[in-house]
């Protein structure tokens, strides 16, 4: 039996892109979940949300589309939390 999975799409709306503060907040957001969560770009590059520095390597500027991938027992909840984060905080100008 395979682990539960989640796949969702987000678009970076912040004019500063996915910067260090946002990356750190994502890492903290996902820490309580057991699922492994990654963000990936269409070009194939991917980063584990557990590492803020890895997220910065995505070079996700405003308008970048990313795929949220989660795998594990609480994948649905973890993936939904990340998508929800960008839905509620993605438009903030900081």
Buried (B, 14 or more C-beta within 10 A) or exposed (E): EEEBEBEBEBEBBBEBBBBEEBBEEBBEBBEEBEBBBBBBBEEEEBBEBBEBEBBBEBEBEEEBEBBBBBBBEBBBBBBBBBBBBBEEBBEEEE
